[in-house]
Amino acid sequence: MTALKNGVGASANDQKARFFLVIMRLNLKFLLISLCVTVALITFALWANCGVGHGFVPKWPQHHGDSDSPFEQTEEIDCIINQEYAIGCRKEGDEVYLPFSFLQKYFDVYGSLNVVDGSRRFDWTHSYGKVNYPKGAYDPRGIFMYFENYNVEMRDRVKCISAIDGVPISTQWESQGYFYATQIAQFGLSHYSKNLTEPEPRRKTVEDGERETATWIVPKGSSMNRTIDRARAGAGAVLSFSTGKSFDTAVVLPMDHVLDLVLSVDVLLKPNSTLCVTLQNRETQKLYHVYYILADLLIGVQDENIYYGIGLNCTGGWKHLTRDLFVDLQKGLPQYASTDKRRKMRRTELKVVEISLLGNGSIDNLTLSTSEHISHFYDAAEWLIRHQDPSTGGWPIPVRRKLGSGFGELARGWYSAMAQGHAISLLARAYYHSKGDKRYLRAALDGLKLFRIPSYQGGVLATFLGKYAWYEEYPTTPHSFVLNGFIYSLLGLYDLNSTAPANQSNEAAVLFEQGMASLKKMLLLYDTGSGTSYDLRHFTLGIAPNLARWDYHATHVNQLLLLATIDPDPLISQTAERWKNYMVGKRAPHN
């Protein structure tokens, strides 16, 4: 019995000892976990306090009354907006919270929920405009403003890039498409600027008839040979082809080429002949066929087949094509593809899988590259040379335009100071880049004529209060005095004055100085105290101001920042700074 009792007692003691050790281990684990949690909470609190409370984003103080738990006082309430209507709001302590969806529309502000470093936050912005600070003093031979960021050809209001002229076709005011000198000049200026800011393009010569020859597949009954074309300058070898009418007789070059999607080629096509490039979406494996044909056609679409006409007058003559295949595909995607789907396609998704030749003709210097900016630039410059009115020196706008209620309609063939200024900026650079091609200089100088002709006589010159000369983007009746178009025209005058020979730049210099004097006298008329006015219709029509959208307001700021590098008058730089502050919600002080 004693032994049994001792055994039972010993067992109980062992159990107590084991229980004590288990409890101790649990306590140690609990302490360690608690310590880790405490350190993590302190670290997070310090990080939040440093990164938000006292960092570059100050924290807005919140007040919830006397309660330690503001959520105990949360309630849904109605907010009455200017005694006109009610919206649902939330009250927490002594704070009232309004839905951002209401604030966004009511105050024209912008915001989005984002995840940053694993944490959700709400980003609020007062405007969507972007300020582009000049990298130095403005160079009339260099980058035009911040146009290296422009992709004119990808705008929704560009129907396509004409394969006949190599310039954009606008649908801004007429859906069938037309040549718009302002947009064409912007296209050329953007490519000129990109050429100065982007790396040297990567090029691959696919076929030149001599040094680089490709392995083409020639079906039975078709033929292909490399011959000397003595009628052509240089008299080098070219690739000539002859096939039947059906696509299964085409001469074909299979490829697997990615990234370099800018096609350059010299073509000589006979009637009913075609150059076709087949592209494939590498993700969906879908095939698209882009055809370049002898026709006066802007663009045609039939399922996955996209057609661009290079002009009927090209029959029997050589033509150089520079085509961005990505752009040509985007503009010709099947009609059932929505705008959103077009935007989602990326250049990196595409590859060239085949080039085919059908009919009779020749090609030479077939090249694929990452870009050909200077070629696009000169396409725009040559269009301006060919389409300048010799009597007025202007580039007429071939569509009707009504700026707004109260203004007379502008008939087809009106002129714009902004178009004249952009064109002169481009031609001045073409004169410089071509090392003195006088065709570009003559066209730019002729473009000055309209700046001396009153708008009621078909020119672009208006006068404010009978005293200050103004160059009208829209030569309306009554005058509209659009700000951004006027400043663009000043830049064109400055570019020509700085680039033309001294004995030919006097006219541009006088017009520029005259315009700058007017700008300084009239600039503050566009200041609303919280933004800018697009024009002065509130003055000429006696109606409410036409407030500039944030992108136009940002353009005003960017233009003044650039002008401040040309003219040191503090009025320009100080106004630019004040207008920039409007974009982050700052306003002029009230009384």
LINVEN-V63968 format. One record per residue. N is the residue number from 1. PHI is phi as a letter, one per 20 degrees, with the letter a starting at -180 (NA if undefined). D_FIRST is the distance of its C-alpha to the first C-alpha in Angstrom with 2 decimals. Layout:
n=N phi=PHI d_first=D_FIRST
n=N phi=PHI d_first=D_FIRST
This chain:
n=1 phi=NA d_first=0.00
n=2 phi=f d_first=3.78
n=3 phi=g d_first=5.43
n=4 phi=f d_first=4.96
n=5 phi=f d_first=6.05
n=6 phi=f d_first=8.47
n=7 phi=f d_first=9.68
n=8 phi=f d_first=10.38
n=9 phi=f d_first=12.01
n=10 phi=f d_first=13.92
n=11 phi=f d_first=15.11
n=12 phi=f d_first=16.35
n=13 phi=f d_first=18.11
n=14 phi=f d_first=19.72
n=15 phi=f d_first=20.91
n=16 phi=f d_first=22.45
n=17 phi=f d_first=24.13
n=18 phi=f d_first=25.55
n=19 phi=f d_first=26.73
n=20 phi=f d_first=28.42
n=21 phi=f d_first=30.17
n=22 phi=f d_first=31.41
n=23 phi=f d_first=32.78
n=24 phi=f d_first=34.49
n=25 phi=f d_first=36.08
n=26 phi=f d_first=37.32
n=27 phi=f d_first=38.76
n=28 phi=f d_first=40.51
n=29 phi=f d_first=41.97
n=30 phi=f d_first=43.08
n=31 phi=f d_first=44.68
n=32 phi=f d_first=46.44
n=33 phi=f d_first=47.72
n=34 phi=f d_first=48.88
n=35 phi=f d_first=50.62
n=36 phi=f d_first=52.41
n=37 phi=f d_first=53.53
n=38 phi=f d_first=54.78
n=39 phi=f d_first=56.74
n=40 phi=f d_first=58.20
n=41 phi=f d_first=59.29
n=42 phi=f d_first=60.85
n=43 phi=f d_first=62.63
n=44 phi=f d_first=63.97
n=45 phi=f d_first=65.12
n=46 phi=f d_first=66.91
n=47 phi=f d_first=68.50
n=48 phi=f d_first=69.67
n=49 phi=f d_first=70.98
n=50 phi=f d_first=72.86
n=51 phi=f d_first=74.07
n=52 phi=d d_first=75.19
n=53 phi=f d_first=75.22
n=54 phi=c d_first=77.11
n=55 phi=e d_first=78.27
n=56 phi=f d_first=81.37
n=57 phi=d d_first=80.43
n=58 phi=f d_first=80.08
n=59 phi=e d_first=77.70
n=60 phi=f d_first=79.25
n=61 phi=f d_first=77.71
n=62 phi=d d_first=76.08
n=63 phi=c d_first=75.71
n=64 phi=c d_first=73.37
n=65 phi=n d_first=73.74
n=66 phi=e d_first=71.10
n=67 phi=f d_first=68.12
n=68 phi=f d_first=65.55
n=69 phi=d d_first=65.20
n=70 phi=f d_first=68.69
n=71 phi=f d_first=67.48
n=72 phi=f d_first=66.63
n=73 phi=d d_first=70.42
n=74 phi=f d_first=71.52
n=75 phi=b d_first=73.89
n=76 phi=e d_first=76.56
n=77 phi=c d_first=80.06
n=78 phi=e d_first=83.67
n=79 phi=d d_first=85.93
n=80 phi=e d_first=89.62
n=81 phi=e d_first=91.76
n=82 phi=l d_first=95.10
n=83 phi=l d_first=95.29
n=84 phi=d d_first=95.93
n=85 phi=b d_first=92.65
n=86 phi=d d_first=88.89
n=87 phi=c d_first=86.05
n=88 phi=f d_first=82.29
n=89 phi=c d_first=80.73
n=90 phi=c d_first=77.36
n=91 phi=d d_first=76.74
n=92 phi=c d_first=73.88
n=93 phi=m d_first=73.95
n=94 phi=d d_first=77.54
n=95 phi=d d_first=78.30
n=96 phi=d d_first=80.04
n=97 phi=d d_first=79.70
n=98 phi=d d_first=82.43
n=99 phi=f d_first=82.02
n=100 phi=f d_first=83.36
n=101 phi=g d_first=85.20
n=102 phi=f d_first=87.32
n=103 phi=f d_first=87.82
n=104 phi=g d_first=88.80
n=105 phi=f d_first=91.68
n=106 phi=f d_first=92.69
n=107 phi=d d_first=92.95
n=108 phi=l d_first=93.53
n=109 phi=d d_first=90.50
n=110 phi=c d_first=88.14
n=111 phi=a d_first=84.41
n=112 phi=b d_first=81.66
n=113 phi=e d_first=77.88
n=114 phi=c d_first=76.84
n=115 phi=d d_first=73.72
n=116 phi=c d_first=73.90
n=117 phi=l d_first=71.12
n=118 phi=n d_first=68.77
n=119 phi=d d_first=69.53
n=120 phi=e d_first=71.79
n=121 phi=b d_first=74.74
n=122 phi=d d_first=78.00
n=123 phi=d d_first=81.20
n=124 phi=d d_first=84.18
n=125 phi=c d_first=87.69
n=126 phi=f d_first=90.86
n=127 phi=b d_first=93.09
n=128 phi=d d_first=92.99
n=129 phi=f d_first=95.87
n=130 phi=c d_first=95.45
n=131 phi=e d_first=97.24
n=132 phi=d d_first=98.51
n=133 phi=f d_first=99.41
n=134 phi=g d_first=102.31
n=135 phi=e d_first=101.30
n=136 phi=r d_first=104.52
n=137 phi=f d_first=108.15
n=138 phi=f d_first=109.45
n=139 phi=d d_first=111.20
n=140 phi=f d_first=113.84
n=141 phi=d d_first=113.51
n=142 phi=d d_first=109.72
n=143 phi=g d_first=106.97
n=144 phi=e d_first=108.23
n=145 phi=l d_first=106.02
n=146 phi=d d_first=102.52
n=147 phi=f d_first=103.85
n=148 phi=f d_first=101.77
n=149 phi=e d_first=99.02
n=150 phi=e d_first=101.26
n=151 phi=c d_first=100.92
n=152 phi=g d_first=104.02
n=153 phi=f d_first=103.97
n=154 phi=e d_first=100.53
n=155 phi=f d_first=101.53
n=156 phi=f d_first=101.44
n=157 phi=e d_first=105.09
n=158 phi=d d_first=106.18
n=159 phi=f d_first=107.09
n=160 phi=a d_first=107.20
n=161 phi=d d_first=108.85
n=162 phi=g d_first=112.29
n=163 phi=e d_first=112.77
n=164 phi=e d_first=116.51
n=165 phi=d d_first=116.36
n=166 phi=m d_first=112.85
n=167 phi=c d_first=112.25
n=168 phi=f d_first=110.16
n=169 phi=d d_first=111.41
n=170 phi=e d_first=110.54
n=171 phi=c d_first=109.62
n=172 phi=g d_first=109.24
n=173 phi=c d_first=112.03
n=174 phi=b d_first=113.09
n=175 phi=f d_first=110.68
n=176 phi=f d_first=112.99
n=177 phi=n d_first=112.89
n=178 phi=b d_first=115.51
n=179 phi=e d_first=116.10
n=180 phi=c d_first=115.12
n=181 phi=g d_first=116.39
n=182 phi=g d_first=113.76
n=183 phi=f d_first=110.91
n=184 phi=f d_first=112.65
n=185 phi=f d_first=113.15
n=186 phi=f d_first=109.50
n=187 phi=g d_first=108.52
n=188 phi=f d_first=110.69
n=189 phi=f d_first=109.59
n=190 phi=f d_first=105.90
n=191 phi=f d_first=106.37
n=192 phi=f d_first=108.47
n=193 phi=f d_first=105.70
n=194 phi=f d_first=102.96
n=195 phi=f d_first=105.02
n=196 phi=e d_first=104.79
n=197 phi=d d_first=101.06
n=198 phi=e d_first=99.51
n=199 phi=f d_first=99.13
n=200 phi=g d_first=101.83
n=201 phi=f d_first=101.39
n=202 phi=e d_first=100.07
n=203 phi=c d_first=102.71
n=204 phi=c d_first=102.80
n=205 phi=f d_first=106.22
n=206 phi=e d_first=105.82
n=207 phi=b d_first=109.45
n=208 phi=c d_first=112.64
n=209 phi=m d_first=114.76
n=210 phi=c d_first=115.00
n=211 phi=f d_first=112.18
n=212 phi=d d_first=109.33
n=213 phi=c d_first=109.53
n=214 phi=e d_first=106.89
n=215 phi=e d_first=106.16
n=216 phi=e d_first=107.48
n=217 phi=e d_first=107.15
n=218 phi=d d_first=110.64
n=219 phi=f d_first=110.78
n=220 phi=f d_first=113.48
n=221 phi=n d_first=116.72
n=222 phi=d d_first=115.88
n=223 phi=b d_first=116.90
n=224 phi=b d_first=115.93
n=225 phi=b d_first=117.70
n=226 phi=d d_first=118.04
n=227 phi=c d_first=121.60
n=228 phi=e d_first=123.63
n=229 phi=e d_first=124.74
n=230 phi=f d_first=127.93
n=231 phi=f d_first=128.65
n=232 phi=d d_first=125.57
n=233 phi=g d_first=125.47
n=234 phi=n d_first=124.04
n=235 phi=l d_first=124.88
n=236 phi=e d_first=121.39
n=237 phi=f d_first=119.72
n=238 phi=c d_first=118.13
n=239 phi=e d_first=116.10
n=240 phi=d d_first=118.21
n=241 phi=b d_first=116.95
n=242 phi=b d_first=118.40
n=243 phi=c d_first=116.41
n=244 phi=f d_first=116.92
n=245 phi=e d_first=116.28
n=246 phi=e d_first=112.89
n=247 phi=f d_first=109.68
n=248 phi=f d_first=108.75
n=249 phi=d d_first=111.76
n=250 phi=f d_first=110.63
n=251 phi=e d_first=110.22
n=252 phi=c d_first=106.54
n=253 phi=d d_first=104.53
n=254 phi=f d_first=100.76
n=255 phi=b d_first=98.68
n=256 phi=b d_first=95.15
n=257 phi=d d_first=96.01
n=258 phi=d d_first=93.79
n=259 phi=m d_first=94.24
n=260 phi=e d_first=97.96
n=261 phi=d d_first=99.40
n=262 phi=d d_first=102.82
n=263 phi=e d_first=105.54
n=264 phi=c d_first=108.87
n=265 phi=a d_first=111.59
n=266 phi=e d_first=115.36
n=267 phi=c d_first=116.40
n=268 phi=c d_first=119.67
n=269 phi=d d_first=119.26
n=270 phi=e d_first=121.88
n=271 phi=g d_first=121.93
n=272 phi=m d_first=118.93
n=273 phi=d d_first=116.88
n=274 phi=b d_first=113.35
n=275 phi=d d_first=110.87
n=276 phi=c d_first=107.32
n=277 phi=d d_first=104.01
n=278 phi=d d_first=100.82
n=279 phi=d d_first=97.70
n=280 phi=c d_first=94.14
n=281 phi=f d_first=91.21
n=282 phi=f d_first=88.51
n=283 phi=e d_first=85.71
n=284 phi=e d_first=87.20
n=285 phi=m d_first=89.49
n=286 phi=f d_first=92.29
n=287 phi=d d_first=95.82
n=288 phi=c d_first=98.71
n=289 phi=d d_first=102.33
n=290 phi=d d_first=104.63
n=291 phi=d d_first=108.33
n=292 phi=d d_first=111.27
n=293 phi=c d_first=114.47
n=294 phi=f d_first=118.21
n=295 phi=a d_first=118.41
n=296 phi=e d_first=119.01
n=297 phi=c d_first=115.51
n=298 phi=f d_first=113.02
n=299 phi=b d_first=109.94
n=300 phi=c d_first=109.22
n=301 phi=c d_first=105.94
n=302 phi=b d_first=105.24
n=303 phi=l d_first=101.55
n=304 phi=e d_first=100.26
n=305 phi=d d_first=103.82
n=306 phi=c d_first=105.24
n=307 phi=d d_first=108.93
n=308 phi=c d_first=110.78
n=309 phi=e d_first=114.57
n=310 phi=e d_first=116.18
n=311 phi=o d_first=119.65
n=312 phi=f d_first=122.43
n=313 phi=f d_first=124.74
n=314 phi=e d_first=122.52
n=315 phi=g d_first=124.12
n=316 phi=n d_first=125.69
n=317 phi=c d_first=124.40
n=318 phi=f d_first=121.40
n=319 phi=c d_first=118.78
n=320 phi=e d_first=115.88
n=321 phi=d d_first=112.62
n=322 phi=c d_first=109.65
n=323 phi=c d_first=106.92
n=324 phi=e d_first=103.37
n=325 phi=f d_first=101.84
n=326 phi=f d_first=98.81
n=327 phi=f d_first=101.11
n=328 phi=f d_first=103.34
n=329 phi=f d_first=100.34
n=330 phi=g d_first=98.89
n=331 phi=f d_first=102.23
n=332 phi=d d_first=102.67
n=333 phi=g d_first=99.25
n=334 phi=g d_first=99.58
n=335 phi=f d_first=100.58
n=336 phi=f d_first=97.38
n=337 phi=f d_first=95.37
n=338 phi=f d_first=94.60
n=339 phi=g d_first=95.32
n=340 phi=f d_first=91.59
n=341 phi=f d_first=91.15
n=342 phi=f d_first=94.08
n=343 phi=f d_first=92.54
n=344 phi=f d_first=89.23
n=345 phi=f d_first=90.86
n=346 phi=d d_first=90.59
n=347 phi=g d_first=92.95
n=348 phi=f d_first=90.12
n=349 phi=f d_first=89.47
n=350 phi=d d_first=92.87
n=351 phi=b d_first=94.36
n=352 phi=e d_first=97.78
n=353 phi=d d_first=97.52
n=354 phi=a d_first=101.19
n=355 phi=c d_first=104.77
n=356 phi=c d_first=107.47
n=357 phi=c d_first=111.28
n=358 phi=c d_first=113.33
n=359 phi=o d_first=117.11
n=360 phi=c d_first=119.47
n=361 phi=r d_first=119.32
n=362 phi=b d_first=118.06
n=363 phi=c d_first=115.29
n=364 phi=b d_first=114.86
n=365 phi=l d_first=112.41
n=366 phi=f d_first=109.42
n=367 phi=c d_first=106.62
n=368 phi=d d_first=103.16
n=369 phi=b d_first=101.91
n=370 phi=f d_first=99.44
n=371 phi=a d_first=102.30
n=372 phi=b d_first=106.08
n=373 phi=f d_first=106.56
n=374 phi=f d_first=110.04
n=375 phi=f d_first=111.32
n=376 phi=f d_first=110.17
n=377 phi=g d_first=111.74
n=378 phi=f d_first=115.10
n=379 phi=g d_first=114.93
n=380 phi=f d_first=114.83
n=381 phi=f d_first=117.60
n=382 phi=f d_first=119.85
n=383 phi=f d_first=119.30
n=384 phi=f d_first=120.47
n=385 phi=f d_first=123.56
n=386 phi=f d_first=124.48
n=387 phi=d d_first=123.91
n=388 phi=f d_first=125.43
n=389 phi=f d_first=128.39
n=390 phi=f d_first=131.31
n=391 phi=e d_first=133.21
n=392 phi=e d_first=130.43
n=393 phi=m d_first=128.08
n=394 phi=d d_first=125.24
n=395 phi=d d_first=122.57
n=396 phi=f d_first=123.02
n=397 phi=e d_first=120.05
n=398 phi=e d_first=120.88
n=399 phi=c d_first=119.04
n=400 phi=f d_first=119.65
n=401 phi=b d_first=117.46
n=402 phi=d d_first=117.06
n=403 phi=f d_first=115.05
n=404 phi=r d_first=114.45
n=405 phi=f d_first=116.03
n=406 phi=o d_first=119.17
n=407 phi=e d_first=120.00
n=408 phi=f d_first=122.68
n=409 phi=f d_first=121.63
n=410 phi=e d_first=122.15
n=411 phi=f d_first=124.20
n=412 phi=g d_first=123.47
n=413 phi=n d_first=124.58
n=414 phi=f d_first=123.54
n=415 phi=d d_first=122.64
n=416 phi=c d_first=119.62
n=417 phi=f d_first=119.54
n=418 phi=f d_first=115.92
n=419 phi=f d_first=116.96
n=420 phi=f d_first=119.86
n=421 phi=f d_first=117.63
n=422 phi=f d_first=114.93
n=423 phi=f d_first=117.59
n=424 phi=f d_first=119.32
n=425 phi=g d_first=116.00
n=426 phi=f d_first=115.42
n=427 phi=f d_first=119.02
n=428 phi=f d_first=119.06
n=429 phi=f d_first=116.01
n=430 phi=f d_first=117.61
n=431 phi=f d_first=120.73
n=432 phi=f d_first=118.64
n=433 phi=f d_first=116.35
n=434 phi=e d_first=119.29
n=435 phi=m d_first=120.98
n=436 phi=o d_first=123.88
n=437 phi=f d_first=124.54
n=438 phi=f d_first=127.24
n=439 phi=f d_first=126.64
n=440 phi=f d_first=123.45
n=441 phi=f d_first=125.20
n=442 phi=f d_first=128.12
n=443 phi=f d_first=125.84
n=444 phi=f d_first=123.85
n=445 phi=f d_first=127.06
n=446 phi=f d_first=128.46
n=447 phi=f d_first=125.30
n=448 phi=f d_first=126.44
n=449 phi=g d_first=129.38
n=450 phi=f d_first=127.45
n=451 phi=f d_first=126.18
n=452 phi=d d_first=129.77
n=453 phi=d d_first=130.48
n=454 phi=g d_first=129.58
n=455 phi=f d_first=127.07
n=456 phi=f d_first=129.63
n=457 phi=d d_first=131.82
n=458 phi=n d_first=129.08
n=459 phi=e d_first=127.56
n=460 phi=c d_first=124.31
n=461 phi=e d_first=125.72
n=462 phi=c d_first=125.03
n=463 phi=c d_first=125.89
n=464 phi=e d_first=123.75
n=465 phi=l d_first=125.83
n=466 phi=m d_first=128.85
n=467 phi=c d_first=127.68
n=468 phi=d d_first=124.64
n=469 phi=f d_first=124.73
n=470 phi=c d_first=121.78
n=471 phi=d d_first=121.13
n=472 phi=e d_first=119.85
n=473 phi=f d_first=117.05
n=474 phi=c d_first=118.32
n=475 phi=f d_first=122.06
n=476 phi=e d_first=121.79
n=477 phi=c d_first=124.15
n=478 phi=f d_first=123.40
n=479 phi=f d_first=121.76
n=480 phi=d d_first=117.96
n=481 phi=l d_first=117.31
n=482 phi=f d_first=114.06
n=483 phi=f d_first=112.36
n=484 phi=f d_first=110.39
n=485 phi=f d_first=113.32
n=486 phi=f d_first=115.67
n=487 phi=f d_first=113.46
n=488 phi=f d_first=113.15
n=489 phi=f d_first=116.96
n=490 phi=f d_first=117.12
n=491 phi=f d_first=114.88
n=492 phi=f d_first=117.27
n=493 phi=f d_first=120.21
n=494 phi=f d_first=118.38
n=495 phi=f d_first=117.41
n=496 phi=f d_first=121.02
n=497 phi=g d_first=122.44
n=498 phi=e d_first=120.10
n=499 phi=d d_first=120.71
n=500 phi=f d_first=124.40
n=501 phi=g d_first=127.09
n=502 phi=g d_first=128.29
n=503 phi=f d_first=131.66
n=504 phi=c d_first=130.02
n=505 phi=d d_first=127.15
n=506 phi=f d_first=129.15
n=507 phi=f d_first=128.91
n=508 phi=f d_first=125.12
n=509 phi=f d_first=124.85
n=510 phi=f d_first=126.99
n=511 phi=f d_first=125.08
n=512 phi=f d_first=121.73
n=513 phi=f d_first=122.80
n=514 phi=f d_first=124.27
n=515 phi=f d_first=121.03
n=516 phi=f d_first=118.85
n=517 phi=f d_first=121.04
n=518 phi=f d_first=120.54
n=519 phi=g d_first=116.79
n=520 phi=f d_first=116.44
n=521 phi=f d_first=118.47
n=522 phi=d d_first=116.71
n=523 phi=g d_first=113.11
n=524 phi=f d_first=111.67
n=525 phi=f d_first=113.10
n=526 phi=e d_first=110.22
n=527 phi=e d_first=107.50
n=528 phi=e d_first=105.76
n=529 phi=n d_first=103.38
n=530 phi=b d_first=100.34
n=531 phi=a d_first=101.79
n=532 phi=c d_first=105.18
n=533 phi=e d_first=107.87
n=534 phi=f d_first=108.83
n=535 phi=b d_first=112.51
n=536 phi=d d_first=114.84
n=537 phi=f d_first=115.51
n=538 phi=f d_first=114.54
n=539 phi=e d_first=117.64
n=540 phi=f d_first=120.08
n=541 phi=d d_first=119.07
n=542 phi=m d_first=117.89
n=543 phi=c d_first=114.56
n=544 phi=f d_first=110.86
n=545 phi=f d_first=109.84
n=546 phi=e d_first=108.68
n=547 phi=f d_first=105.38
n=548 phi=f d_first=104.44
n=549 phi=g d_first=101.28
n=550 phi=f d_first=98.73
n=551 phi=f d_first=99.79
n=552 phi=f d_first=103.40
n=553 phi=f d_first=102.38
n=554 phi=f d_first=100.50
n=555 phi=f d_first=103.68
n=556 phi=g d_first=105.65
n=557 phi=f d_first=103.22
n=558 phi=f d_first=103.29
n=559 phi=f d_first=107.08
n=560 phi=f d_first=107.45
n=561 phi=g d_first=105.02
n=562 phi=f d_first=107.19
n=563 phi=f d_first=110.45
n=564 phi=f d_first=109.09
n=565 phi=e d_first=109.18
n=566 phi=e d_first=112.88
n=567 phi=c d_first=114.03
n=568 phi=f d_first=112.50
n=569 phi=g d_first=113.45
n=570 phi=f d_first=110.36
n=571 phi=g d_first=111.05
n=572 phi=f d_first=109.80
n=573 phi=f d_first=106.63
n=574 phi=f d_first=105.70
n=575 phi=f d_first=106.24
n=576 phi=g d_first=104.11
n=577 phi=f d_first=101.26
n=578 phi=f d_first=101.50
n=579 phi=f d_first=101.62
n=580 phi=f d_first=98.62
n=581 phi=f d_first=96.65
n=582 phi=g d_first=97.52
n=583 phi=f d_first=95.43
n=584 phi=d d_first=92.24
n=585 phi=n d_first=93.03
n=586 phi=f d_first=95.01
n=587 phi=c d_first=98.08
n=588 phi=f d_first=101.20
n=589 phi=f d_first=100.78
n=590 phi=d d_first=102.03
n=591 phi=f d_first=104.11
